[in-house]
Amino acid sequence: MDYGKWKYEESQRQRDSRRKSTNISIKEMKYRPKIGSGDFDTKTRKVEKFLDEGHKVKVTIMFRGRETQHPELGRRILDRVAEGVAQVARVEVMPKLDGRNMTMVLAPDKKAKAARDAQRKAESETATETVIETKPVAEKTKPEDTA
């Protein structure tokens, strides 16, 4: 085998390996201990969207001032986020306090996502199977002779 042919085949193998690889990035969502329920729901939906796309998500709770004295509030929020996305994700790095921030990393869970998709598919199939009821056709009545 000559060098040119080997070099060409090597470049083809590298190209195929690049094509098959997926680029997973880490997205970050920041919360505060005194977050409102509407904001919490919106941010959690966004986290779920990132996980559905296959990205890892770093959830950060930012403490300011006296909030640093109550890390259990941040832990409670992180637990709520983990419960909210449990059907698509698993906790990769448990919550830990780093200075004024508490962080947790969520990774997409393919098994849980497949189970959820199967459940949604089953629900949609049962919803589309509508029972068609036939109404009895009204019988034509003969006009009575009025004679």
C-alpha positions as CSV (number, residue, x, y, z in Angstrom):
1,M,0.0,0.0,0.0
2,D,1.4,3.4,-0.9
3,Y,1.6,6.3,1.5
4,G,-1.0,8.4,-0.5
5,K,-3.6,5.7,-0.2
6,W,-3.0,5.2,3.5
7,K,-3.1,9.0,4.1
8,Y,-6.5,9.2,2.3
9,E,-8.0,6.3,4.1
10,E,-6.8,7.8,7.5
11,S,-8.5,11.1,6.6
12,Q,-11.7,9.3,5.7
13,R,-11.7,7.4,9.1
14,Q,-11.1,10.7,11.0
15,R,-14.0,12.4,9.1
16,D,-16.3,9.5,9.9
17,S,-15.4,9.6,13.6
18,R,-16.1,13.4,13.7
19,R,-19.4,12.8,12.0
20,K,-20.5,10.2,14.6
21,S,-19.4,12.2,17.6
22,T,-21.8,14.5,19.4
23,N,-20.9,17.7,21.0
24,I,-22.4,18.0,24.5
25,S,-22.1,21.4,26.1
26,I,-22.9,22.4,29.7
27,K,-25.7,25.0,30.0
28,E,-26.2,26.9,33.2
29,M,-29.3,28.1,34.9
30,K,-29.1,30.5,37.9
31,Y,-31.7,30.6,40.6
32,R,-32.0,32.8,43.8
33,P,-33.2,31.5,47.2
34,K,-36.2,33.9,47.1
35,I,-37.4,33.0,43.6
36,G,-41.1,33.3,42.8
37,S,-43.1,30.3,41.8
38,G,-43.7,31.7,38.2
39,D,-40.0,32.3,37.7
40,F,-39.1,28.9,39.1
41,D,-41.5,27.2,36.8
42,T,-40.2,29.1,33.7
43,K,-36.5,28.4,34.6
44,T,-37.3,24.7,35.3
45,R,-39.1,24.3,31.9
46,K,-36.0,25.8,30.3
47,V,-33.8,23.3,32.1
48,E,-36.0,20.5,30.9
49,K,-35.7,21.8,27.3
50,F,-31.9,21.8,27.6
51,L,-31.9,18.3,28.9
52,D,-34.2,17.2,26.0
53,E,-31.7,18.6,23.6
54,G,-29.0,16.4,25.2
55,H,-27.1,19.1,27.1
56,K,-25.9,18.8,30.6
57,V,-27.2,21.6,32.9
58,K,-25.4,23.2,35.8
59,V,-28.0,24.6,38.2
60,T,-26.6,27.4,40.4
61,I,-28.2,29.0,43.5
62,M,-26.7,32.5,44.1
63,F,-26.7,33.6,47.7
64,R,-26.3,37.3,48.8
65,G,-25.8,38.8,52.2
66,R,-27.6,37.0,55.0
67,E,-28.8,34.3,52.6
68,T,-25.5,32.6,52.9
69,Q,-26.5,31.7,56.5
70,H,-29.3,29.5,55.2
71,P,-27.9,27.1,52.7
72,E,-30.9,24.8,53.4
73,L,-33.1,27.2,51.4
74,G,-30.9,26.7,48.3
75,R,-30.8,22.9,48.9
76,R,-34.6,22.9,48.9
77,I,-34.7,24.7,45.6
78,L,-32.2,22.3,44.0
79,D,-34.2,19.3,45.3
80,R,-37.4,20.8,43.7
81,V,-35.6,21.3,40.4
82,A,-34.3,17.7,40.5
83,E,-37.8,16.4,41.2
84,G,-39.2,18.5,38.4
85,V,-36.9,17.1,35.7
86,A,-36.6,13.6,37.1
87,Q,-38.4,12.1,34.1
88,V,-35.6,13.3,31.7
89,A,-32.5,13.7,33.9
90,R,-30.4,12.3,36.7
91,V,-28.3,14.2,39.2
92,E,-24.6,13.8,38.1
93,V,-23.0,16.0,40.7
94,M,-24.9,16.3,44.0
95,P,-25.5,19.9,45.4
96,K,-22.4,21.4,47.1
97,L,-21.7,24.8,48.4
98,D,-18.9,26.8,46.7
99,G,-18.4,30.1,48.5
100,R,-21.6,32.1,47.8
101,N,-23.0,29.7,45.3
102,M,-24.5,26.2,45.5
103,T,-24.2,24.1,42.4
104,M,-25.6,20.9,41.1
105,V,-25.1,19.3,37.7
106,L,-27.9,17.4,35.8
107,A,-27.3,15.0,32.9
108,P,-29.8,13.7,30.5
109,D,-31.0,10.2,31.3
110,K,-31.7,8.3,28.1
111,K,-33.6,5.4,29.8
112,A,-35.9,7.8,31.7
113,K,-36.5,9.8,28.5
114,A,-37.3,6.7,26.5
115,A,-39.8,5.6,29.1
116,R,-41.4,9.0,29.2
117,D,-41.6,9.1,25.4
118,A,-43.2,5.6,25.3
119,Q,-45.7,6.7,27.9
120,R,-46.6,9.9,25.9
121,K,-46.9,7.8,22.7
122,A,-49.3,5.4,24.5
123,E,-51.4,8.3,25.8
124,S,-51.6,9.9,22.4
125,E,-52.7,6.6,20.8
126,T,-55.5,6.2,23.3
127,A,-56.5,9.8,22.7
128,T,-56.7,9.3,18.9
129,E,-58.7,6.2,19.2
130,T,-62.1,7.9,19.4
131,V,-65.1,5.8,19.5
132,I,-67.5,6.8,16.7
133,E,-71.0,6.5,17.8
134,T,-73.6,6.0,15.2
135,K,-76.9,7.7,15.6
136,P,-80.0,5.8,14.6
137,V,-81.5,7.2,11.5
138,A,-84.9,8.6,12.2
139,E,-87.6,6.6,10.6
140,K,-89.7,8.4,8.1
141,T,-93.2,8.6,9.3
142,K,-96.1,8.3,6.9
143,P,-98.5,11.2,7.0
144,E,-101.6,9.9,8.4
145,D,-104.6,10.1,6.2
146,T,-107.0,12.7,7.6
147,A,-110.1,11.7,5.7
